[in-house]
Amino acid sequence: MSGQSGDDTYRWECVCGWSIERKKRASDLPPENNKRLARSVAEIHETRPRFGAFGDETHAVSRTETEGENHV
């Protein structure tokens, strides 16, 4: 899964198609806290076992980068 999309959103994406986004100022928290929350969810997703037809599918989560952004 990956990490930052747009000027005010952190975004992580997984090779399986799953993604998470979190606003930098969600819940009036500092940007670094929101980044840590989104990254933690992405890391949990990456370690989840797969079931059914896609049981052998691997997860590779990476941060989405947007050109010219200031990264926290």
C-alpha positions in Angstrom: 0.0 0.0 0.0 1.2 3.6 -0.5 1.3 7.1 1.2 0.4 10.6 0.0 -2.2 11.8 -2.5 -3.3 15.4 -2.9 -2.0 18.3 -0.9 -4.0 17.4 2.2 -4.3 13.6 2.2 -2.1 10.7 3.1 -2.7 7.6 0.9 -1.4 4.0 0.9 -2.2 1.5 -1.7 -1.8 -2.3 -1.9 -1.1 -4.4 -5.0 -4.4 -6.3 -4.2 -6.3 -3.1 -4.9 -7.0 -2.1 -1.3 -6.2 1.5 -0.3 -6.6 3.9 2.6 -6.7 7.7 2.7 -6.6 10.1 5.7 -6.8 13.8 5.7 -3.7 15.5 7.2 -5.9 17.5 9.6 -8.5 14.8 10.3 -10.0 15.1 13.9 -7.9 18.3 14.4 -4.8 16.1 15.0 -1.3 17.1 13.8 -0.4 15.8 10.3 2.2 13.4 11.7 -0.4 11.8 13.9 -2.8 11.3 11.0 0.1 9.9 8.9 1.0 7.4 11.6 -2.7 6.3 11.9 -3.0 5.7 8.2 0.3 3.9 8.0 -0.6 1.7 10.9 -3.8 0.6 9.2 -1.8 -0.1 6.0 0.7 -2.2 7.9 -2.1 -4.3 9.5 -3.6 -4.9 6.1 -0.3 -6.0 4.7 0.0 -8.8 7.3 -3.6 -10.0 7.0 -4.0 -13.6 5.7 -5.9 -14.0 2.4 -8.9 -16.4 2.2 -10.8 -18.1 -0.6 -9.7 -18.0 -4.3 -7.0 -15.4 -3.5 -5.5 -17.3 -0.6 -2.0 -17.2 -2.1 -2.2 -13.4 -2.9 0.6 -11.4 -1.3 0.2 -7.8 -0.1 2.7 -5.2 -0.8 1.7 -1.8 0.6 3.5 1.4 -0.5 3.0 5.1 0.0 1.5 7.1 -2.9 3.7 10.1 -3.7 2.4 13.3 -5.3 5.0 15.4 -7.2 5.9 18.6 -5.5 4.4 17.9 -2.1 5.9 18.6 1.3 6.1 15.3 3.1 5.7 15.1 6.9 
